[in-house]
Every structure is written in structure tokens, then in C-alpha cells.
Amino acid sequence: MSPPPRRFVRHNSSSADADPVPVPAAVTDAASRAAAALLRAPRYESRLLSLVPRALLFDPSCIRLTLSRLLPSQAPSLSFLLFLSSHLPVPEEAPAPSPQLPGIDGFLLRLPPPLAADAAAVLASHLGIHPSLPALNAASRAALRAARPDLVFRLFSTFSSSPAFPGDAATVACLVRACAADHRPLDGLRLLRDAARRGSPPSPHAAADLVAAFAAVGNFAKVSETLHLIISAGCTPDTLIYQCIIRGLYARGFGDEALRVFNEMKLRGYAIDAATYSTVINGLCKTGRIADARQMWDEMVCKGTEPNEYTYCSFLHYYCKAGDFGMAYKVYDEMLGKGFKESTVSCNIIITGFCANGMVEEAARVFEGMVTKGIEHTVVTYNTLIQGLCKAGRLAEAIGMYQRLLSSGLEPNVRTFTPLIDSMCEEGQVDDAVELLRLMQTMGLEPLVRSNDSVINGFCKVRRVDDSMAWLARMLKDNLKPQEHTFNSLLELLSNSERMDDALLVLSTMFKTGYGLGSLACTILIDKLCTGSVSYSDKLENIVVSS
């Protein structure tokens, strides 16, 4: 989806204000029959053409009347719109704006964001009916909450033929936030700048999203530009924006600069709340500066600011990762004593700590304890335990955990499959690994490159030479770079299998990729070549010289 237009043109709304044209009786009757059929039984739209002549059913006046009789009933209205979209071609030019249908706003806002975007597109493209501006903004905010910035762009594009186009400051804020979420903060900054030129002050949430997006990729020059834009518009950056900057600086390894920004906030008289303190403490904990984090905690408490759950979890994560579970549970008990409840986040942190330190039995007990306490498992919970079990060589239990994930109704992701594929290949279950890898692809998930390396190494372990070569050829065809040890494993197998022509071909490819020959593979290869045909020695010399 291309970025929203930077220059807005207001459309003529005279057609929407014109006096309504009388509707012929035949059209009114056709609309009544169509609406009655749709309200009487679900999925009745497939028989509409047998009840109402096509010329009448697809007459714009008939469509409007049918919809007016269906609204606000959600299911039949949506069915009718989807029926229209599958039978009517999209007109080359958008129809002139039509008068608003009562109930259309409420209908669209009750739909999930993807269906709302679909319905709005059909209404606009065929009937010239648009949601009101408040409804458009509300639908866009719903799409943002659903992490679907693409739907914000679709809604806005649909709205472009509305008399109320281009919207208001709230519309701009939604578009800016959508650009930030879509990893296009530069487009968002252009929109924010254009709005500021027209006298519209930047939305704090939109500005914060832009700052967070720029900081996440380390583009602090654009962070500064966004801040200057906010200030020049007569607004004061709020603490949320500074939290995004501090978080981004810590994430990029600029801890001292993050503290400088924090101290500057205090000098400028900002009221430092628990969220801001927690952002700094979390950054200090993640960079291993636990003494500084403790000092910041003491400062926060001395100023009368109570730590929140996020603050406690920052310390919990540090101690769990370090394997200091005595201190971890001391922090945890203090957190619970302050009235915070055990949560999915805190349990995931503890499970991650146990697994990272090879304590999978303890991690499994926390996992099962979540069930008895009614704490929800997430994909992260399952993935962490699956990875821990695989790392501990307990593949059968990891597969059982994967099956529990599936039965829970959660969707596995790349992090679910990767350790399973690695472990299956390590234990010689290569066909099962290949089956999982293909399942990932059918689900639209792109396997990590290293999963292909695991498959080749797995085939080498079970001495399936042809399968190893075929998988290597597939990787190279897809422009995927195998790891160095993958080439060496394959060379060892080919040399031991007396496949010297193939070995020399792989060796040549390996050198062209920029890798060196491992000592074991080199010993085996030289031994085979030097005791074999003289032509092999010549080929080897040519390969070495050309590389």
C-alpha cells in the first residue's frame, strides 16, 4: 500500500445535498423482497438473483433501500455487501457521494477491522456511501489496536471520495501512527510536518510512535527532527516521547546517552513518573548495570514513587538470566507482597531463566503451575519451554509440548519450529524435520536459513548423500548462503563415499562463497585425492589456484 497522499483536495459535496429522487415502485418492491430473504435465513444471498431481476437488484437505488431495511442487523448487511462485491465490477470512477444511510456508522464499527475495511470499500466504490468522519477515525484506531496499519490506509483510501475528505487532526494522527507501525516513519514525519504547516498541532501519541520507530532503528537524527517539529508547533514533548527515546537508546547500546536524556528531563522540570523510572531501570538491568539500577530504584522510592509491575519484572529478568534464583524469588515475593498478581509475563520470565540455565524440570513445574492458577499460556511460554527441552536433549517432551500448543488453539510461529527442526536433524529424524519445515511454508512462515543447514547436516549424519546434495542445490538456487560447517560436513560425507567429482564441485562452491576448508574435511579430501586419479589432483590444484 502506497503512502497516503500528502496534498489533500476537498471534494464538492453538492451531490450529497441534492433533493432525493423519487424511487419507482418496482425498485421499492424489489428491495423489500431482497431484504426479507436475507433477514429470513443466513446465506440466502446466493438465491437473490432468482428472486429479484438483476437489473432491479443491482440498481443503486435498490441497493440503498435494501441496505436501509437490513441495518443495523450485522450479519445480513455484511452478507449483502459481500454478495455485491462478488457480482459487481468496480467502476472506473468512484460514484458521487450519496446521502448517509442511517445506521451505517454503527454497523461498520461493530465489524472486526478487516471486515469493516471490506464493507467500507464496497459502500464507497459502488454507492458513494462513506462512514462519517468520527466513524472513520474510530475504525482506524481499531485497526491500529489490531496491529493492522494496512487497514488504516485502506479505510483512508476509501474515504478519499467523501465530502469530508481529507479528515481532521485525528485522521492525520491515525495515518502517522499507521506509517510508524508499517516501518515507514519517514512518510509519517512528512504527514506530521504537512499538518503542522496547516496549523494542526502534532498528536502526542502519533509523535511518540514516530519517535519510537526512529529510535528502534537508531535514526536519532530523525528523532531530534521530530522533537523540533513538536516544539516549533508550540507543544511540549510529553514523558511518553522521552520514554521512547530512552528505550531506543538503551536498545542501541547508548546507555550513557539514555541517562543524559533522563537527567535532562529532570532539569527541565518534568514530573518523573513510575513509567519513566521503570524505563531507565529496565535499560540498566538489561545492560548489566544492576548497582545503578538499584540506585535508581532507591531514588524513585525516596521521591514517593511506587515501583510498578514492570519495574519488578526488570529486576526479576536480570536475576533469572544471571541464574541467581534466590534474589529472583526475593524480588518476586516482594512484588506479590505489594499486591501485584502472578501474571503470564512474570511466569514467562521465570521459565526463560530456568531454561537458560538448563533447569527444565523447574521450568516445567512453573508451566504446570500456571494451569492450576488460571494464568494464561502464550506462544512465548510454549516456545521457551520447547527450546529449553530441545537444548536439554529431551526431544520427545519438546514434541509433546508442541502438540499441546496446537491443541490449545494458539498458532505456532518460526520460533516454535526452529529448535524442533534443529533437534530432529541432530538426532537423525531428518524426514520429520523436513515435514515440519514444509508445514511452516504452507502456513506462510519463512524458515530461518539455519534450518536448511540443519537439514543438510542431518542428511549427512544418516549418510544420505543424494538428499544432502539436492538440499544444498535448493539453498543455492534460492540464494541462501549455507554455513561453513555445512560445507565441511558435506565434503566429509562425499569424500568417505568416494564421490570425488561431487566433492570437488562442493569445494569449488565453498571457496567461491568465501569459506575455508576445515581440518578434518581437508585431511579426508587430500587423502582420497592423492591416492586416487591424477586428474583429481589436477582439478584440486586448479580449484585452489582459482580461489
TAZIJO-V469484 format. One record per residue. N is the residue number from 1. RES is the residue in one letter. OMEGA is omega in whole degrees, -180 to 180 (* if undefined). BURIAL is b if it has 24 or more other ideal C-beta (glycine too) atoms within 12 Angstrom, else e. Layout:
[[N	RES	OMEGA	BURIAL] [N	RES	OMEGA	BURIAL]]
This chain:
[[1	M	-180	e] [2	S	-179	e] [3	P	179	b] [4	P	-180	b] [5	P	-178	e] [6	R	180	e] [7	R	-176	e] [8	F	178	b] [9	V	-179	e] [10	R	-177	e] [11	H	176	e] [12	N	-176	e] [13	S	-175	e] [14	S	-179	e] [15	S	-180	e] [16	A	-177	b] [17	D	-177	e] [18	A	179	e] [19	D	-179	e] [20	P	179	e] [21	V	178	e] [22	P	-178	e] [23	V	178	e] [24	P	-178	e] [25	A	-179	e] [26	A	180	e] [27	V	179	b] [28	T	179	e] [29	D	179	e] [30	A	180	b] [31	A	180	b] [32	S	180	b] [33	R	180	b] [34	A	-179	b] [35	A	-180	b] [36	A	180	e] [37	A	-178	b] [38	L	179	b] [39	L	-175	b] [40	R	-176	e] [41	A	178	e] [42	P	178	e] [43	R	179	e] [44	Y	-175	b] [45	E	-179	b] [46	S	-179	e] [47	R	-177	e] [48	L	-177	b] [49	L	176	e] [50	S	-179	e] [51	L	-174	b] [52	V	177	b] [53	P	-177	e] [54	R	-177	e] [55	A	179	e] [56	L	-174	b] [57	L	-176	b] [58	F	173	b] [59	D	-178	b] [60	P	179	b] [61	S	179	b] [62	C	179	b] [63	I	180	b] [64	R	-179	b] [65	L	178	b] [66	T	180	b] [67	L	-179	b] [68	S	178	b] [69	R	-179	b] [70	L	-178	b] [71	L	5	b] [72	P	-180	e] [73	S	-169	e] [74	Q	-173	b] [75	A	-180	e] [76	P	178	b] [77	S	180	b] [78	L	179	b] [79	S	-179	b] [80	F	180	b] [81	L	178	b] [82	L	176	b] [83	F	179	b] [84	L	-177	b] [85	S	-179	b] [86	S	-177	e] [87	H	-178	e] [88	L	175	e] [89	P	178	e] [90	V	-179	e] [91	P	-179	e] [92	E	177	e] [93	E	179	e] [94	A	179	b] [95	P	178	b] [96	A	180	b] [97	P	180	b] [98	S	177	b] [99	P	-179	b] [100	Q	174	b] [101	L	176	b] [102	P	177	e] [103	G	-175	e] [104	I	180	b] [105	D	-179	b] [106	G	179	e] [107	F	-178	b] [108	L	-176	b] [109	L	177	b] [110	R	-180	b] [111	L	170	b] [112	P	-175	e] [113	P	-180	b] [114	P	180	e] [115	L	178	b] [116	A	179	b] [117	A	179	b] [118	D	-178	b] [119	A	180	b] [120	A	180	b] [121	A	179	b] [122	V	-180	b] [123	L	-177	b] [124	A	-173	b] [125	S	-175	b] [126	H	-173	b] [127	L	-176	b] [128	G	179	b] [129	I	-180	b] [130	H	171	b] [131	P	175	b] [132	S	-179	b] [133	L	177	b] [134	P	180	e] [135	A	177	b] [136	L	-179	b] [137	N	179	b] [138	A	178	b] [139	A	179	b] [140	S	178	b] [141	R	177	b] [142	A	178	b] [143	A	177	b] [144	L	178	b] [145	R	179	e] [146	A	-179	e] [147	A	179	e] [148	R	179	b] [149	P	179	b] [150	D	180	b] [151	L	176	b] [152	V	179	b] [153	F	179	b] [154	R	180	b] [155	L	-179	b] [156	F	179	b] [157	S	178	b] [158	T	-176	b] [159	F	-170	b] [160	S	178	b] [161	S	180	b] [162	S	175	b] [163	P	-178	b] [164	A	179	b] [165	F	14	b] [166	P	180	b] [167	G	-176	b] [168	D	-178	e] [169	A	179	b] [170	A	177	b] [171	T	179	b] [172	V	-179	b] [173	A	179	b] [174	C	180	b] [175	L	179	b] [176	V	-180	b] [177	R	178	b] [178	A	178	b] [179	C	179	b] [180	A	-180	b] [181	A	-179	b] [182	D	179	b] [183	H	176	e] [184	R	-176	b] [185	P	179	b] [186	L	176	b] [187	D	179	b] [188	G	179	b] [189	L	177	b] [190	R	178	b] [191	L	-179	b] [192	L	179	b] [193	R	179	b] [194	D	179	b] [195	A	180	b] [196	A	178	b] [197	R	179	e] [198	R	176	e] [199	G	180	e] [200	S	-177	b] [201	P	-179	b] [202	P	175	b] [203	S	179	b] [204	P	-179	b] [205	H	178	b] [206	A	179	b] [207	A	179	b] [208	A	178	b] [209	D	178	b] [210	L	180	b] [211	V	180	b] [212	A	-179	b] [213	A	179	b] [214	F	-179	b] [215	A	-178	b] [216	A	180	b] [217	V	177	e] [218	G	180	e] [219	N	-175	e] [220	F	173	b] [221	A	178	e] [222	K	172	b] [223	V	179	b] [224	S	180	e] [225	E	178	b] [226	T	178	b] [227	L	179	b] [228	H	178	e] [229	L	179	b] [230	I	-177	b] [231	I	-179	e] [232	S	177	e] [233	A	178	b] [234	G	180	e] [235	C	177	e] [236	T	178	e] [237	P	-179	b] [238	D	-176	b] [239	T	179	b] [240	L	180	b] [241	I	179	b] [242	Y	176	b] [243	Q	178	b] [244	C	-180	b] [245	I	-179	b] [246	I	180	b] [247	R	180	b] [248	G	179	b] [249	L	178	b] [250	Y	-178	b] [251	A	-179	b] [252	R	177	b] [253	G	180	e] [254	F	-176	e] [255	G	-179	b] [256	D	178	e] [257	E	177	e] [258	A	178	b] [259	L	178	b] [260	R	178	e] [261	V	180	b] [262	F	180	b] [263	N	177	e] [264	E	177	e] [265	M	-179	b] [266	K	180	e] [267	L	-179	e] [268	R	174	e] [269	G	177	e] [270	Y	173	e] [271	A	-176	e] [272	I	-178	b] [273	D	-177	b] [274	A	-178	b] [275	A	-180	b] [276	T	176	b] [277	Y	-178	b] [278	S	178	b] [279	T	180	b] [280	V	-179	b] [281	I	180	b] [282	N	178	b] [283	G	179	b] [284	L	179	b] [285	C	-178	b] [286	K	178	b] [287	T	174	b] [288	G	-179	e] [289	R	-172	e] [290	I	179	b] [291	A	178	e] [292	D	179	b] [293	A	177	b] [294	R	178	e] [295	Q	179	e] [296	M	176	b] [297	W	-179	b] [298	D	178	e] [299	E	-179	e] [300	M	-178	b] [301	V	-180	e] [302	C	180	e] [303	K	175	e] [304	G	179	e] [305	T	-178	e] [306	E	175	e] [307	P	177	b] [308	N	-177	b] [309	E	-180	b] [310	Y	178	b] [311	T	179	b] [312	Y	-177	b] [313	C	177	b] [314	S	177	b] [315	F	179	b] [316	L	180	b] [317	H	-179	b] [318	Y	-176	b] [319	Y	178	b] [320	C	180	b] [321	K	-180	b] [322	A	-179	e] [323	G	179	e] [324	D	-174	e] [325	F	173	b] [326	G	178	e] [327	M	-180	e] [328	A	-179	b] [329	Y	174	b] [330	K	177	e] [331	V	-177	b] [332	Y	180	b] [333	D	178	e] [334	E	179	e] [335	M	180	b] [336	L	179	e] [337	G	178	e] [338	K	177	e] [339	G	176	e] [340	F	-178	e] [341	K	172	e] [342	E	-176	b] [343	S	176	b] [344	T	-178	b] [345	V	-177	b] [346	S	178	b] [347	C	178	b] [348	N	179	b] [349	I	-179	b] [350	I	179	b] [351	I	178	b] [352	T	179	b] [353	G	179	b] [354	F	-179	b] [355	C	-180	b] [356	A	-180	b] [357	N	175	b] [358	G	-177	e] [359	M	-174	b] [360	V	177	b] [361	E	179	e] [362	E	179	b] [363	A	179	b] [364	A	179	b] [365	R	177	e] [366	V	179	b] [367	F	-179	b] [368	E	178	e] [369	G	177	e] [370	M	-180	b] [371	V	-177	e] [372	T	-179	e] [373	K	179	e] [374	G	179	e] [375	I	-173	e] [376	E	169	e] [377	H	172	b] [378	T	176	b] [379	V	179	b] [380	V	180	b] [381	T	-180	b] [382	Y	-177	b] [383	N	-179	b] [384	T	-179	b] [385	L	177	b] [386	I	180	b] [387	Q	179	b] [388	G	179	b] [389	L	178	b] [390	C	-179	b] [391	K	180	b] [392	A	179	b] [393	G	-178	e] [394	R	-174	b] [395	L	-178	b] [396	A	179	e] [397	E	178	b] [398	A	178	b] [399	I	176	b] [400	G	178	e] [401	M	176	b] [402	Y	179	b] [403	Q	176	e] [404	R	177	b] [405	L	-179	b] [406	L	-178	e] [407	S	179	e] [408	S	-178	e] [409	G	178	e] [410	L	-180	e] [411	E	175	e] [412	P	177	b] [413	N	-176	e] [414	V	-179	b] [415	R	176	b] [416	T	-172	b] [417	F	-170	b] [418	T	180	b] [419	P	178	b] [420	L	179	b] [421	I	180	b] [422	D	-176	b] [423	S	178	b] [424	M	179	b] [425	C	179	b] [426	E	-178	b] [427	E	174	b] [428	G	180	e] [429	Q	-170	b] [430	V	-179	b] [431	D	177	e] [432	D	179	b] [433	A	180	b] [434	V	178	b] [435	E	178	e] [436	L	-179	b] [437	L	179	b] [438	R	176	e] [439	L	177	e] [440	M	-176	b] [441	Q	177	e] [442	T	178	e] [443	M	-179	e] [444	G	179	e] [445	L	-180	e] [446	E	-179	e] [447	P	173	b] [448	L	179	e] [449	V	-177	e] [450	R	177	b] [451	S	175	b] [452	N	175	b] [453	D	180	b] [454	S	-180	b] [455	V	-180	b] [456	I	179	b] [457	N	176	b] [458	G	177	b] [459	F	178	b] [460	C	-180	b] [461	K	-179	b] [462	V	172	b] [463	R	176	e] [464	R	-171	b] [465	V	-175	b] [466	D	178	e] [467	D	178	b] [468	S	-179	b] [469	M	-180	b] [470	A	-179	e] [471	W	176	b] [472	L	179	b] [473	A	179	e] [474	R	179	e] [475	M	-178	b] [476	L	178	b] [477	K	-180	e] [478	D	180	e] [479	N	175	e] [480	L	-176	b] [481	K	177	e] [482	P	178	b] [483	Q	-177	b] [484	E	-177	e] [485	H	177	e] [486	T	177	b] [487	F	-177	b] [488	N	177	b] [489	S	-179	b] [490	L	178	b] [491	L	177	b] [492	E	-179	b] [493	L	-178	b] [494	L	-180	b] [495	S	180	b] [496	N	180	e] [497	S	180	e] [498	E	178	e] [499	R	-170	b] [500	M	178	b] [501	D	178	e] [502	D	180	b] [503	A	180	b] [504	L	178	b] [505	L	179	b] [506	V	180	b] [507	L	179	b] [508	S	178	b] [509	T	-179	b] [510	M	179	b] [511	F	180	e] [512	K	179	e] [513	T	177	e] [514	G	-178	e] [515	Y	174	b] [516	G	-177	e] [517	L	178	b] [518	G	-174	e] [519	S	-178	e] [520	L	179	e] [521	A	180	b] [522	C	-179	b] [523	T	-178	e] [524	I	-176	b] [525	L	-180	b] [526	I	-180	b] [527	D	-179	e] [528	K	-176	b] [529	L	-176	b] [530	C	179	e] [531	T	-178	e] [532	G	-176	e] [533	S	178	e] [534	V	-179	e] [535	S	178	e] [536	Y	179	b] [537	S	178	e] [538	D	179	e] [539	K	179	e] [540	L	180	b] [541	E	179	e] [542	N	180	e] [543	I	-178	b] [544	V	-179	e] [545	V	-179	e] [546	S	-180	e] [547	S	*	e]]
